[in-house]
Amino acid sequence: MLSHGIWLLLLCWSSVAEDDEVYLQNCYRLMDSQLRHSHIQDHSCQQKIAGIYCARSMEVEQPQIFQGQCRQPAAADIQSTEMVYRDFQSISLAVLVLAAYQSQLPVIKELVTSLWHSRHSFLIHVDQKFPVLHASAKDWAKGFDNIYVRSEVSVKRSGASLLAAEIYGITELLSLSKSWHYFILLSDSDQLVRISLKKGRGRVSQLAFAGICSCPKS
């Protein structure tokens, strides 16, 4: 475990304008002094731990601005391995959020509003067993033209009904709008860890955006 003093030093680094190389060198030195007094005696293992920890620490304390680009689908008659990207501002998303718990309504609202844009389509599917959540979410969504709330499937988590809810959600989103390019599946336990580019420097969720460039609609 890192001492309290080391944690304070690591936190202070986030306010210092250091390039990546200097940051990593400082982190490696601190980790080396800590690991030498730990139960881990193998030097190569210590180096691996320091490398992983410092790389992750730098990602958190010196986050990179989300680039906002997605790979374009290759034309059928073009045989090329070159990646061609388009700006995120031209991408339309279909977002399905599977919800089940009333206590998670504030989380759902924050998640959807964080991703919201008029060019996207959002569908919140509420487990049939939770009518109160369905009513609350539907009432909130009235303030948006592109946020829809449905409750068609009684979901058993990790069961076949979960897949049924996902298929229903995709089908419904296709009926609501045919202009979207990519589909994102989320749940009421997901949250962004990096805000979008238009809201400034911050942390875009790898979970929320991981599928954007790999799940084009056929």
N, CA, C and O of each residue as an XYZ file, in Angstrom:
872
protein
N       0.846     -1.205      0.000
C       0.000      0.000      0.000
C       0.878      1.250      0.000
O       1.898      1.290      0.688
N       0.487      2.275     -0.770
C       1.216      3.529     -0.782
C       0.898      4.308      0.484
O      -0.236      4.301      0.962
N       1.925      4.991      1.030
C       1.721      5.777      2.238
C       0.892      7.006      1.936
O       0.732      7.393      0.778
N       0.360      7.625      2.995
C      -0.473      8.819      2.829
C       0.310      9.943      2.160
O      -0.226     10.680      1.331
N       1.596     10.067      2.534
C       2.428     11.115      1.947
C       2.613     10.938      0.451
O       2.622     11.917     -0.296
N       2.762      9.692      0.006
C       2.933      9.428     -1.422
C       1.657      9.766     -2.172
O       1.707     10.338     -3.261
N       0.498      9.412     -1.589
C      -0.768      9.742     -2.239
C      -0.920     11.251     -2.401
O      -1.398     11.716     -3.435
N      -0.515     12.025     -1.378
C      -0.597     13.476     -1.466
C       0.289     14.008     -2.587
O      -0.092     14.922     -3.318
N       1.481     13.419     -2.710
C       2.383     13.839     -3.787
C       1.756     13.557     -5.150
O       1.814     14.390     -6.054
N       1.151     12.366     -5.288
C       0.531     12.002     -6.567
C      -0.622     12.930     -6.901
O      -0.809     13.297     -8.060
N      -1.399     13.313     -5.888
C      -2.514     14.214     -6.128
C      -2.031     15.603     -6.525
O      -2.650     16.268     -7.355
N      -0.926     16.037     -5.930
C      -0.398     17.357     -6.255
C       0.111     17.425     -7.685
O       0.096     18.494     -8.296
N       0.558     16.311     -8.223
C       1.083     16.304     -9.585
C       0.039     16.740    -10.605
O       0.385     17.300    -11.645
N      -1.255     16.484    -10.312
C      -2.297     16.795    -11.290
C      -2.366     18.283    -11.595
O      -2.885     18.679    -12.639
N      -1.836     19.129    -10.673
C      -1.886     20.566    -10.887
C      -0.588     21.111    -11.479
O      -0.454     22.319    -11.673
N       0.353     20.239    -11.763
C       1.651     20.662    -12.291
C       1.731     20.288    -13.762
O       1.446     19.152    -14.141
N       2.121     21.250    -14.586
C       2.203     21.024    -16.038
C       3.497     20.292    -16.365
O       4.527     20.927    -16.590
N       3.457     18.981    -16.392
C       4.609     18.153    -16.718
C       4.318     17.370    -17.973
O       3.179     16.967    -18.210
N       5.340     17.152    -18.780
C       5.114     16.291    -19.931
C       5.098     14.845    -19.476
O       5.475     14.534    -18.347
N       4.660     13.966    -20.358
C       4.446     12.570    -19.979
C       5.720     11.895    -19.481
O       5.694     11.140    -18.510
N       6.819     12.170    -20.146
C       8.073     11.501    -19.776
C       8.512     11.868    -18.369
O       8.884     10.992    -17.589
N       8.472     13.157    -18.032
C       8.856     13.606    -16.693
C       7.909     13.028    -15.649
O       8.333     12.575    -14.585
N       6.618     13.052    -15.974
C       5.619     12.509    -15.048
C       5.912     11.042    -14.731
O       5.920     10.639    -13.568
N       6.152     10.246    -15.782
C       6.400      8.825    -15.583
C       7.691      8.574    -14.818
O       7.745      7.679    -13.974
N       8.719      9.343    -15.099
C       9.989      9.179    -14.386
C       9.806      9.433    -12.896
O      10.317      8.677    -12.070
N       9.077     10.496    -12.547
C       8.822     10.785    -11.133
C       8.003      9.684    -10.474
O       8.258      9.290     -9.336
N       7.009      9.198    -11.219
C       6.162      8.130    -10.687
C       6.966      6.856    -10.471
O       6.816      6.194     -9.444
N       7.822      6.506    -11.434
C       8.647      5.306    -11.315
C       9.549      5.382    -10.092
O       9.720      4.392     -9.380
N      10.127      6.556     -9.845
C      11.012      6.707     -8.689
C      10.259      6.481     -7.385
O      10.742      5.791     -6.487
N       9.069      7.071     -7.291
C       8.268      6.897     -6.085
C       7.846      5.442     -5.888
O       7.905      4.906     -4.781
N       7.419      4.818     -6.982
C       7.000      3.425     -6.894
C       8.166      2.512     -6.549
O       8.002      1.546     -5.803
N       9.339      2.811     -7.086
C      10.523      1.993     -6.810
C      10.854      2.015     -5.324
O      11.173      0.984     -4.731
N      10.773      3.213     -4.724
C      11.089      3.311     -3.290
C      10.059      2.580     -2.440
O      10.388      2.050     -1.379
N       8.823      2.552     -2.900
C       7.775      1.856     -2.165
C       7.879      0.344     -2.317
O       7.766     -0.397     -1.341
N       8.095     -0.105     -3.550
C       8.110     -1.540     -3.827
C       9.334     -2.237     -3.242
O       9.285     -3.430     -2.942
N      10.437     -1.496     -3.077
C      11.637     -2.111     -2.478
C      11.379     -2.563     -1.052
O      12.037     -3.479     -0.559
N      10.419     -1.923     -0.384
C      10.098     -2.277      1.004
C       8.826     -3.108      1.104
O       8.289     -3.300      2.195
N       8.349     -3.597     -0.024
C       7.139     -4.412     -0.020
C       7.509     -5.897      0.010
O       8.687     -6.253      0.028
N       6.483     -6.757      0.014
C       6.714     -8.194      0.005
C       7.100     -8.705     -1.381
O       7.469     -9.869     -1.533
N       7.015     -7.840     -2.390
C       7.356     -8.234     -3.762
C       8.849     -8.016     -3.969
O       9.308     -6.875     -4.033
N       9.594     -9.082     -4.072
C      11.049     -8.993     -4.158
C      11.582     -9.130     -5.579
O      12.695     -8.689     -5.866
N      10.808     -9.732     -6.463
C      11.279     -9.920     -7.829
C      11.315     -8.568     -8.562
O      10.298     -7.882     -8.652
N      12.491     -8.193     -9.083
C      12.672     -6.883     -9.686
C      11.816     -6.708    -10.950
O      11.229     -5.646    -11.161
N      11.748     -7.737    -11.775
C      10.962     -7.632    -13.005
C       9.476     -7.451    -12.686
O       8.765     -6.727    -13.382
N       9.021     -8.116    -11.628
C       7.626     -7.971    -11.199
C       7.386     -6.553    -10.680
O       6.342     -5.960    -10.952
N       8.346     -6.014     -9.940
C       8.235     -4.644     -9.457
C       8.120     -3.653    -10.612
O       7.335     -2.707    -10.558
N       8.918     -3.884    -11.663
C       8.889     -2.996    -12.817
C       7.530     -3.045    -13.523
O       7.001     -2.016    -13.942
N       6.978     -4.250    -13.649
C       5.673     -4.392    -14.284
C       4.599     -3.659    -13.494
O       3.767     -2.956    -14.066
N       4.621     -3.828    -12.173
C       3.628     -3.173    -11.323
C       3.754     -1.655    -11.434
O       2.751     -0.953    -11.565
N       4.983     -1.152    -11.382
C       5.217      0.289    -11.486
C       4.757      0.820    -12.834
O       4.162      1.895    -12.914
N       5.036      0.059    -13.902
C       4.637      0.490    -15.240
C       3.136      0.601    -15.385
O       2.622      1.584    -15.920
N       2.424     -0.427    -14.897
C       0.960     -0.432    -14.992
C       0.363      0.676    -14.139
O      -0.520      1.409    -14.585
N       0.854      0.793    -12.904
C       0.300      1.793    -11.989
C       0.521      3.211    -12.515
O      -0.403      4.024    -12.521
N       1.745      3.505    -12.958
C       2.068      4.866    -13.393
C       1.324      5.242    -14.678
O       0.906      6.387    -14.846
N       1.165      4.276    -15.575
C       0.434      4.546    -16.809
C      -1.028      4.874    -16.501
O      -1.587      5.816    -17.064
N      -1.643      4.101    -15.613
C      -3.029      4.342    -15.244
C      -3.175      5.648    -14.468
O      -4.141      6.388    -14.654
N      -2.197      5.923    -13.592
C      -2.228      7.156    -12.805
C      -2.155      8.374    -13.717
O      -2.844      9.367    -13.486
N      -1.326      8.302    -14.749
C      -1.191      9.424    -15.677
C      -2.477      9.636    -16.468
O      -2.848     10.775    -16.751
N      -3.163      8.543    -16.831
C      -4.426      8.660    -17.547
C      -5.471      9.404    -16.725
O      -6.270     10.173    -17.260
N      -5.453      9.163    -15.410
C      -6.441      9.790    -14.530
C      -6.075     11.239    -14.234
O      -6.931     12.121    -14.291
N      -4.789     11.491    -13.913
C      -4.379     12.817    -13.475
C      -4.074     13.764    -14.628
O      -4.133     14.981    -14.457
N      -3.752     13.228    -15.786
C      -3.495     14.060    -16.952
C      -4.323     13.539    -18.127
O      -3.765     13.092    -19.129
N      -5.665     13.595    -18.008
C      -6.528     13.015    -19.044
C      -6.374     13.723    -20.373
O      -6.161     14.934    -20.429
N      -6.486     12.949    -21.445
C      -6.434     13.495    -22.794
C      -7.837     13.894    -23.234
O      -8.814     13.220    -22.906
N      -7.931     14.986    -23.974
C      -9.223     15.422    -24.482
C      -9.734     14.392    -25.486
O      -8.991     13.921    -26.347
N     -11.024     14.052    -25.357
C     -11.644     13.111    -26.283
C     -11.544     13.661    -27.707
O     -11.968     14.786    -27.970
N     -10.989     12.876    -28.614
C     -10.712     13.355    -29.961
C     -11.964     13.482    -30.817
O     -11.976     14.257    -31.774
N     -13.018     12.736    -30.494
C     -14.268     12.883    -31.213
C     -14.222     12.440    -32.658
O     -14.763     13.115    -33.534
N     -13.583     11.313    -32.917
C     -13.538     10.792    -34.274
C     -13.932      9.330    -34.272
O     -13.646      8.601    -33.322
N     -14.592      8.901    -35.343
C     -14.987      7.510    -35.490
C     -14.554      7.000    -36.848
O     -14.520      7.748    -37.825
N     -14.226      5.730    -36.899
C     -13.820      5.124    -38.154
C     -15.015      5.051    -39.098
O     -16.107      4.652    -38.694
N     -14.808      5.430    -40.337
C     -15.868      5.363    -41.330
C     -15.956      3.966    -41.906
O     -14.924      3.337    -42.138
N     -17.167      3.455    -42.145
C     -17.307      2.148    -42.791
C     -16.668      2.175    -44.180
O     -16.880      3.119    -44.942
N     -15.893      1.151    -44.508
C     -15.242      1.088    -45.808
C     -16.252      0.769    -46.894
O     -17.183     -0.006    -46.679
N     -16.066      1.365    -48.051
C     -16.939      1.077    -49.189
C     -16.766     -0.378    -49.609
O     -15.676     -0.941    -49.505
N     -17.840     -0.969    -50.077
C     -17.825     -2.401    -50.404
C     -16.820     -2.740    -51.500
O     -16.270     -3.841    -51.520
N     -16.577     -1.796    -52.412
C     -15.692     -2.086    -53.539
C     -14.257     -1.637    -53.299
O     -13.430     -1.669    -54.210
N     -13.964     -1.217    -52.066
C     -12.611     -0.764    -51.761
C     -11.951     -1.750    -50.824
O     -12.465     -2.023    -49.739
N     -10.813     -2.288    -51.236
C     -10.046     -3.212    -50.419
C      -8.861     -2.453    -49.834
O      -7.839     -2.280    -50.497
N      -9.002     -2.004    -48.592
C      -7.950     -1.213    -47.979
C      -7.942     -1.440    -46.481
O      -8.989     -1.628    -45.861
N      -6.746     -1.420    -45.905
C      -6.617     -1.566    -44.459
C      -6.443     -0.209    -43.779
O      -6.307     -0.135    -42.558
N      -6.449      0.856    -44.569
C      -6.262      2.191    -44.013
C      -7.512      2.634    -43.258
O      -8.632      2.485    -43.749
N      -7.309      3.176    -42.067
C      -8.424      3.670    -41.269
C      -8.765      5.097    -41.679
O      -7.894      5.966    -41.719
N     -10.029      5.330    -41.981
C     -10.512      6.660    -42.332
C     -11.497      7.086    -41.251
O     -12.433      6.354    -40.930
N     -11.280      8.274    -40.694
C     -12.105      8.725    -39.590
C     -12.955      9.923    -39.974
O     -12.599     10.700    -40.860
N     -14.081     10.058    -39.294
C     -14.923     11.227    -39.479
C     -15.171     11.871    -38.125
O     -15.097     11.215    -37.086
N     -15.464     13.150    -38.153
C     -15.638     13.898    -36.922
C     -16.865     13.411    -36.158
O     -17.893     13.088    -36.753
N     -16.745     13.364    -34.843
C     -17.830     12.879    -33.999
C     -19.084     13.735    -34.128
O     -20.198     13.254    -33.921
N     -18.893     15.017    -34.474
C     -20.040     15.910    -34.577
C     -20.993     15.527    -35.706
O     -22.133     15.990    -35.744
N     -20.528     14.684    -36.624
C     -21.399     14.242    -37.729
C     -22.038     12.891    -37.457
O     -22.767     12.370    -38.300
N     -21.773     12.318    -36.285
C     -22.274     10.991    -35.935
C     -23.596     11.091    -35.183
O     -23.740     11.905    -34.271
N     -24.560     10.258    -35.569
C     -25.820     10.152    -34.827
C     -25.854      8.810    -34.096
O     -25.530      7.771    -34.672
N     -26.243      8.843    -32.838
C     -26.239      7.645    -32.004
C     -27.658      7.226    -31.631
O     -28.561      8.055    -31.516
N     -27.829      5.932    -31.446
C     -29.041      5.384    -30.845
C     -28.614      4.759    -29.516
O     -27.820      3.819    -29.499
N     -29.127      5.270    -28.426
C     -28.694      4.854    -27.093
C     -29.844      4.160    -26.372
O     -30.911      4.740    -26.171
N     -29.610      2.923    -25.993
C     -30.595      2.159    -25.217
C     -30.094      2.027    -23.786
O     -28.988      1.543    -23.547
N     -30.917      2.462    -22.839
C     -30.582      2.351    -21.418
C     -31.570      1.390    -20.770
O     -32.774      1.647    -20.756
N     -31.064      0.288    -20.234
C     -31.904     -0.683    -19.523
C     -31.952     -0.304    -18.050
O     -30.922     -0.241    -17.380
N     -33.160     -0.052    -17.553
C     -33.310      0.442    -16.185
C     -34.239     -0.464    -15.382
O     -35.141     -1.105    -15.920
N     -33.981     -0.493    -14.056
C     -34.805     -1.363    -13.224
C     -35.050     -0.826    -11.818
O     -35.981     -1.273    -11.148
N     -34.242      0.117    -11.359
C     -34.332      0.512     -9.956
C     -34.698      1.981     -9.808
O     -34.062      2.845    -10.412
N     -35.725      2.269     -9.004
C     -36.174      3.640     -8.775
C     -35.054      4.506     -8.218
O     -34.941      5.680     -8.572
N     -34.228      3.936     -7.351
C     -33.141      4.700     -6.737
C     -32.102      5.166     -7.750
O     -31.319      6.073     -7.471
N     -32.098      4.538     -8.934
C     -31.126      4.885     -9.961
C     -31.629      5.955    -10.923
O     -30.920      6.307    -11.865
N     -32.823      6.474    -10.712
C     -33.358      7.478    -11.626
C     -32.443      8.703    -11.756
O     -32.240      9.172    -12.876
N     -31.881      9.242    -10.663
C     -30.946     10.367    -10.822
C     -29.726      9.997    -11.673
O     -29.222     10.818    -12.439
N     -29.261      8.759    -11.530
C     -28.120      8.297    -12.319
C     -28.483      8.226    -13.797
O     -27.701      8.625    -14.660
N     -29.689      7.710    -14.080
C     -30.165      7.615    -15.463
C     -30.266      9.007    -16.086
O     -29.834      9.214    -17.220
N     -30.827      9.946    -15.354
C     -30.967     11.311    -15.853
C     -29.601     11.916    -16.167
O     -29.418     12.533    -17.216
N     -28.657     11.741    -15.271
C     -27.316     12.292    -15.472
C     -26.638     11.656    -16.664
O     -25.992     12.346    -17.453
N     -26.778     10.343    -16.805
C     -26.162      9.627    -17.920
C     -26.724     10.114    -19.255
O     -25.969     10.429    -20.175
N     -28.037     10.172    -19.356
C     -28.672     10.554    -20.618
C     -28.388     12.010    -20.968
O     -28.064     12.317    -22.115
N     -28.504     12.905    -19.998
C     -28.251     14.320    -20.280
C     -26.789     14.574    -20.607
O     -26.481     15.504    -21.352
N     -25.875     13.763    -20.062
C     -24.456     13.914    -20.385
C     -24.179     13.566    -21.844
O     -23.306     14.160    -22.476
N     -24.924     12.603    -22.371
C     -24.749     12.176    -23.755
C     -25.665     12.922    -24.723
O     -25.489     12.825    -25.937
N     -26.632     13.659    -24.203
C     -27.708     14.190    -25.027
C     -27.230     15.146    -26.111
O     -26.376     16.002    -25.880
N     -27.799     14.980    -27.290
C     -27.697     15.939    -28.380
C     -28.918     15.717    -29.257
O     -29.451     14.610    -29.324
N     -29.355     16.768    -29.927
C     -30.582     16.667    -30.708
C     -30.478     15.665    -31.857
O     -31.500     15.176    -32.336
N     -29.267     15.352    -32.304
C     -29.121     14.414    -33.420
C     -29.162     12.955    -32.962
O     -29.228     12.057    -33.802
N     -29.124     12.699    -31.666
C     -29.151     11.336    -31.137
C     -30.583     10.918    -30.780
O     -31.479     11.753    -30.656
N     -30.771      9.611    -30.621
C     -32.053      9.058    -30.169
C     -31.814      8.224    -28.916
O     -30.885      7.417    -28.871
N     -32.645      8.415    -27.905
C     -32.483      7.718    -26.635
C     -33.746      6.938    -26.287
O     -34.862      7.444    -26.409
N     -33.548      5.709    -25.854
C     -34.666      4.889    -25.398
C     -34.323      4.317    -24.033
O     -33.330      3.607    -23.877
N     -35.148      4.630    -23.057
C     -34.993      4.061    -21.714
C     -36.023      2.953    -21.578
O     -37.227      3.208    -21.605
N     -35.549      1.727    -21.431
C     -36.469      0.612    -21.221
C     -36.468      0.244    -19.741
O     -35.434     -0.106    -19.171
N     -37.651      0.330    -19.132
C     -37.798      0.038    -17.712
C     -38.389     -1.355    -17.540
O     -39.391     -1.700    -18.167
N     -37.767     -2.135    -16.696
C     -38.277     -3.470    -16.360
C     -39.758     -3.361    -15.971
O     -40.139     -2.491    -15.188
N     -40.577     -4.246    -16.520
C     -42.022     -4.214    -16.263
C     -42.368     -4.327    -14.777
O     -43.454     -3.922    -14.361
N     -41.472     -4.861    -13.997
C     -41.743     -5.064    -12.572
C     -41.649     -3.759    -11.780
O     -41.905     -3.749    -10.576
N     -41.281     -2.646    -12.452
C     -41.065     -1.392    -11.735
C     -41.887     -0.258    -12.367
O     -41.326      0.630    -13.008
N     -43.201     -0.288    -12.191
C     -44.090      0.719    -12.793
C     -43.852      2.140    -12.269
O     -44.054      3.111    -12.998
N     -43.428      2.262    -11.020
C     -43.181      3.591    -10.458
C     -42.016      4.263    -11.184
O     -42.087      5.444    -11.523
N     -40.949      3.508    -11.418
C     -39.808      4.035    -12.165
C     -40.213      4.392    -13.587
O     -39.783      5.412    -14.125
N     -41.051      3.541    -14.198
C     -41.520      3.802    -15.559
C     -42.265      5.132    -15.627
O     -42.035      5.933    -16.532
N     -43.155      5.362    -14.669
C     -43.928      6.594    -14.652
C     -43.028      7.809    -14.421
O     -43.200      8.846    -15.061
N     -42.067      7.672    -13.501
C     -41.165      8.792    -13.190
C     -40.285      9.141    -14.379
O     -40.112     10.314    -14.710
N     -39.726      8.112    -15.025
C     -38.862      8.339    -16.182
C     -39.644      8.933    -17.345
O     -39.155      9.818    -18.048
N     -40.862      8.439    -17.541
C     -41.697      8.940    -18.638
C     -42.057     10.407    -18.419
O     -42.074     11.195    -19.364
N     -42.341     10.767    -17.178
C     -42.672     12.141    -16.855
C     -41.473     13.056    -17.115
O     -41.632     14.156    -17.645
N     -40.283     12.605    -16.743
C     -39.074     13.400    -16.969
C     -38.775     13.562    -18.458
O     -38.372     14.639    -18.898
N     -38.971     12.492    -19.237
C     -38.638     12.504    -20.665
C     -39.551     13.410    -21.482
O     -39.246     13.714    -22.635
N     -40.664     13.844    -20.903
C     -41.583     14.716    -21.639
C     -40.927     16.020    -22.074
O     -41.377     16.674    -23.015
N     -39.855     16.386    -21.373
C     -39.168     17.625    -21.697
C     -38.224     17.514    -22.878
O     -37.574     18.497    -23.235
N     -38.128     16.327    -23.503
C     -37.203     16.100    -24.614
C     -37.953     15.493    -25.806
O     -38.865     14.684    -25.638
N     -37.553     15.898    -26.994
C     -38.183     15.363    -28.205
C     -37.584     14.037    -28.652
O     -38.198     13.319    -29.441
N     -36.396     13.702    -28.158
C     -35.706     12.506    -28.646
C     -35.357     11.519    -27.532
O     -34.471     10.681    -27.701
N     -36.039     11.614    -26.409
C     -35.877     10.641    -25.326
C     -37.207      9.920    -25.131
O     -38.225     10.546    -24.836
N     -37.189      8.607    -25.299
C     -38.407      7.800    -25.228
C     -38.289      6.805    -24.083
O     -37.197      6.339    -23.757
N     -39.422      6.489    -23.483
C     -39.454      5.551    -22.359
C     -40.454      4.448    -22.669
O     -41.597      4.719    -23.038
N     -40.017      3.205    -22.519
C     -40.883      2.051    -22.755
C     -40.721      1.063    -21.596
O     -39.735      1.108    -20.862
N     -41.703      0.175    -21.444
C     -41.645     -0.883    -20.438
C     -42.405     -2.088    -20.982
O     -43.575     -2.292    -20.660
N     -41.732     -2.881    -21.805
C     -42.385     -3.965    -22.529
C     -41.948     -5.359    -22.085
O     -42.642     -6.337    -22.364
N     -40.828     -5.464    -21.410
C     -40.276     -6.776    -21.059
C     -40.009     -6.847    -19.557
O     -39.437     -5.927    -18.973
N     -40.429     -7.946    -18.945
C     -40.075     -8.224    -17.552
C     -38.711     -8.898    -17.557
O     -38.572    -10.031    -18.019
N     -37.714     -8.204    -17.044
C     -36.324     -8.626    -17.225
C     -35.801     -9.384    -16.006
O     -35.950     -8.956    -14.862
N     -35.188    -10.516    -16.299
C     -34.419    -11.236    -15.291
C     -32.959    -11.092    -15.683
O     -32.528    -11.606    -16.715
N     -32.199    -10.387    -14.847
C     -30.814    -10.104    -15.175
C     -30.044    -11.402    -15.415
O     -30.151    -12.364    -14.654
N     -29.269    -11.396    -16.497
C     -28.452    -12.538    -16.955
C     -29.301    -13.656    -17.543
O     -28.784    -14.728    -17.856
N     -30.604    -13.414    -17.694
C     -31.470    -14.420    -18.300
C     -31.794    -14.076    -19.747
O     -31.348    -13.050    -20.259
N     -32.579    -14.943    -20.413
C     -32.946    -14.729    -21.813
C     -33.784    -13.471    -21.984
O     -33.778    -12.857    -23.051
N     -34.511    -13.082    -20.928
C     -35.355    -11.883    -21.014
C     -34.514    -10.617    -21.179
O     -34.984     -9.625    -21.736
N     -33.276    -10.653    -20.697
C     -32.383     -9.505    -20.879
C     -32.084     -9.305    -22.360
O     -32.088     -8.177    -22.854
N     -31.827    -10.394    -23.058
C     -31.604    -10.321    -24.503
C     -32.864     -9.860    -25.211
O     -32.797     -9.098    -26.176
N     -34.017    -10.321    -24.733
C     -35.289     -9.903    -25.329
C     -35.481     -8.395    -25.195
O     -35.961     -7.746    -26.124
N     -35.107     -7.835    -24.044
C     -35.222     -6.391    -23.835
C     -34.283     -5.633    -24.767
O     -34.638     -4.579    -25.295
N     -33.086     -6.172    -24.965
C     -32.117     -5.525    -25.858
C     -32.615     -5.539    -27.303
O     -32.524     -4.533    -28.007
N     -33.144     -6.694    -27.743
C     -33.661     -6.798    -29.115
C     -34.855     -5.872    -29.302
O     -34.984     -5.204    -30.328
N     -35.733     -5.840    -28.288
C     -36.869     -4.921    -28.367
C     -36.372     -3.486    -28.497
O     -36.890     -2.718    -29.308
N     -35.374     -3.124    -27.703
C     -34.866     -1.760    -27.714
C     -34.298     -1.360    -29.068
O     -34.565     -0.262    -29.556
N     -33.520     -2.242    -29.674
C     -32.950     -1.952    -30.997
C     -34.067     -1.797    -32.032
O     -34.052     -0.873    -32.845
N     -35.036     -2.718    -31.988
C     -36.157     -2.669    -32.937
C     -36.946     -1.376    -32.791
O     -37.327     -0.753    -33.782
N     -37.189     -0.980    -31.546
C     -37.953      0.240    -31.288
C     -37.182      1.484    -31.732
O     -37.767      2.415    -32.285
N     -35.884      1.498    -31.493
C     -35.072      2.635    -31.925
C     -35.059      2.764    -33.442
O     -35.048      3.875    -33.973
N     -35.061      1.638    -34.135
C     -35.124      1.666    -35.604
C     -36.464      2.210    -36.088
O     -36.538      2.873    -37.123
N     -37.516      1.925    -35.336
C     -38.831      2.437    -35.729
C     -38.984      3.917    -35.402
O     -39.742      4.631    -36.059
N     -38.256      4.377    -34.376
C     -38.344      5.773    -33.962
C     -37.512      6.689    -34.847
O     -37.896      7.829    -35.110
N     -36.362      6.180    -35.308
C     -35.485      6.989    -36.155
C     -34.591      6.073    -36.977
O     -34.072      5.079    -36.468
N     -34.415      6.409    -38.236
C     -33.530      5.640    -39.112
C     -32.297      6.441    -39.506
O     -31.581      6.077    -40.440
N     -32.053      7.530    -38.793
C     -30.935      8.406    -39.151
C     -29.662      8.111    -38.360
O     -28.606      8.668    -38.660
N     -29.751      7.239    -37.349
C     -28.567      7.013    -36.523
C     -27.577      6.052    -37.176
O     -27.945      5.191    -37.976
N     -26.302      6.230    -36.804
C     -25.213      5.451    -37.383
C     -24.722      4.328    -36.467
O     -24.326      3.262    -36.938
N     -24.751      4.574    -35.172
C     -24.184      3.618    -34.220
C     -25.123      3.408    -33.043
O     -25.885      4.300    -32.671
N     -25.056      2.218    -32.466
C     -25.915      1.832    -31.351
C     -25.068      1.637    -30.100
O     -24.002      1.024    -30.153
N     -25.543      2.158    -28.982
C     -24.852      1.996    -27.696
C     -25.827      1.396    -26.689
O     -26.946      1.884    -26.530
N     -25.401      0.351    -26.019
C     -26.208     -0.299    -24.979
C     -25.635      0.052    -23.613
O     -24.460     -0.189    -23.338
N     -26.482      0.625    -22.763
C     -26.068      1.002    -21.412
C     -27.090      0.476    -20.405
O     -28.161     -0.004    -20.775
N     -26.737      0.578    -19.133
C     -27.663      0.191    -18.071
C     -27.727      1.317    -17.050
O     -26.989      2.297    -17.146
N     -28.613      1.170    -16.072
C     -28.769      2.214    -15.062
C     -27.615      2.248    -14.062
O     -27.638      3.041    -13.121
N     -26.607      1.397    -14.255
C     -25.423      1.438    -13.392
C     -24.214      2.046    -14.095
O     -23.141      2.150    -13.501
N     -24.381      2.454    -15.369
C     -23.278      3.047    -16.128
C     -23.250      4.558    -15.939
O     -24.284      5.202    -15.763
N     -22.029      5.110    -15.978
C     -21.872      6.557    -15.917
C     -20.663      6.975    -16.729
O     -19.709      6.211    -16.872
N     -20.703      8.193    -17.264
C     -19.547      8.749    -17.946
C     -18.447      9.043    -16.931
O     -18.715      9.432    -15.795
N     -17.190      8.846    -17.371
C     -16.061      9.215    -16.527
C     -15.256     10.335    -17.150
O     -14.312     10.838    -16.542
N     -15.627     10.736    -18.375
C     -15.019     11.914    -18.997
C     -16.096     12.624    -19.789
O     -16.769     12.010    -20.617
N     -16.268     13.918    -19.541
C     -17.319     14.662    -20.213
C     -16.964     14.888    -21.666
O     -15.802     14.756    -22.051
N     -17.965     15.230    -22.487
C     -17.757     15.407    -23.916
C     -16.951     16.660    -24.201
O     -16.822     17.538    -23.348
N     -16.411     16.733    -25.410
C     -15.516     17.815    -25.796
C     -16.177     19.178    -25.666
O     -15.525     20.149    -25.284
N     -17.471     19.259    -25.982
C     -18.155     20.554    -25.953
C     -18.285     21.095    -24.535
O     -18.541     22.284    -24.346
N     -18.109     20.220    -23.527
C     -18.227     20.666    -22.146
C     -16.861     20.872    -21.503
O     -16.780     21.127    -20.301
N     -15.790     20.765    -22.281
C     -14.476     21.068    -21.761
C     -13.657     19.829    -21.453
O     -14.044     18.707    -21.782
N     -12.535     20.051    -20.825
C     -11.609     18.967    -20.518
C     -12.144     18.148    -19.357
O     -12.581     18.705    -18.350
N     -12.112     16.879    -19.485
C     -12.630     16.061    -18.407
C     -12.341     14.610    -18.645
O     -11.385     14.268    -19.340
N     -13.176     13.727    -18.063
C     -12.916     12.315    -18.175
C     -14.009     11.661    -18.965
O     -15.021     11.421    -18.307
N     -14.051     11.022    -21.331
C     -15.240     10.382    -21.879
C     -15.204      8.914    -21.459
O     -14.161      8.265    -21.541
N     -16.310      8.411    -21.024
C     -16.375      7.048    -20.552
C     -15.974      6.036    -21.608
O     -16.558      5.993    -22.691
N     -14.975      5.220    -21.290
C     -14.587      4.153    -22.214
C     -15.747      3.189    -22.366
O     -15.961      2.617    -23.435
N     -16.494      3.014    -21.282
C     -17.629      2.104    -21.343
C     -18.698      2.629    -22.285
O     -19.235      1.892    -23.112
N     -18.999      3.914    -22.148
C     -20.072      4.479    -22.952
C     -19.714      4.619    -24.414
O     -20.585      4.501    -25.276
N     -18.446      4.868    -24.713
C     -18.052      5.133    -26.076
C     -17.255      4.022    -26.727
O     -16.865      4.143    -27.888
N     -17.004      2.945    -26.006
C     -16.168      1.882    -26.555
C     -16.740      1.286    -27.837
O     -15.979      0.872    -28.711
N     -18.065      1.235    -27.966
C     -18.674      0.589    -29.112
C     -18.950      1.502    -30.284
O     -19.393      1.033    -31.332
N     -18.703      2.798    -30.139
C     -19.083      3.747    -31.177
C     -18.418      3.426    -32.506
O     -19.061      3.478    -33.555
N     -17.153      3.099    -32.468
C     -16.420      2.909    -33.710
C     -16.407      1.456    -34.191
O     -15.739      1.134    -35.174
N     -17.123      0.604    -33.520
C     -17.070     -0.800    -33.921
C     -18.460     -1.423    -34.136
O     -18.557     -2.606    -34.460
N     -19.513     -0.653    -33.963
C     -20.855     -1.232    -34.072
C     -21.734     -0.449    -35.034
O     -22.795      0.027    -34.631
N     -21.330     -0.298    -36.291
C     -22.177      0.428    -37.243
C     -23.457     -0.322    -37.527
O     -23.488     -1.552    -37.525
N     -24.521      0.440    -37.773
C     -25.803     -0.182    -38.119
C     -25.741     -0.702    -39.535
O     -25.267     -0.002    -40.430
N     -26.210     -1.909    -39.756
C     -26.183     -2.488    -41.098
C     -27.346     -1.960    -41.919
O     -27.499     -2.331    -43.083
